[in-house]
């Protein structure tokens, strides 16, 4: 079994007394999820999350140390993938999507995130992190 590891972030902001989250739509597969990517050599989980968020969305974020969730899935036969997601507060709000990999990157109201996310594992991570942070969805 081949093992892969990625890290990313569930990014939020408070806008007009409502929480919003960033979702990215991958160019290949067109699924909606959170920004994430493979851990590179000598990179910590946090470093990977910061880099991937910046690459895919152009956003500067503050990762909240006490809010982290892991998920595991099997993207293809013989491959197991672990993904570590941090909760992150956006320091900037203007999204600049990565043209090579990202079809769309948008702010979505908290109440609509679950219906836009493609995968059950992402919905579970979103629910867990929102609950831990007392963000009402």
RANOR-V347680 format. One record per helix or strand of 2 or more residues. SS is the DSSP state (H for helix, E for strand). FROM is the first residue (numbers start at 1). TO is the last residue. If there is no record, write none. Layout:
ss = <SS,SS>
from = <FROM,FROM>
to = <TO,TO>
This chain:
ss = <E,E,E,E,H,E,E,E,H,H>
from = <2,18,32,36,45,61,79,102,110,120>
to = <15,26,33,38,57,76,90,109,116,132>
